């Protein structure tokens, strides 16, 4: 088990990143961010709204180090 240092390193970083993403959700950052984006979406045409939401998704995805951390942070807002 101790010979797999790279695997343990990955596991430790992965667990830390998921915990930090969950922390963002617990302190209310995700709700605040979603409410802010929703408030600015009023009045957009469907095409413009789609483009803006895809861009928001793209940039929020890259705020997190992995897709799992992204889903962990955003899952509560979506009602999962």
Secondary structure, 3 states (H helix, E strand, C coil): CCCCHHHHHHHHHHHHHHHHHHHHHHCCHHHHHHHHHHHHCCCCCHHHHHHHHHHHHHHHHCCCCCHHHHHHHHHHHHCC
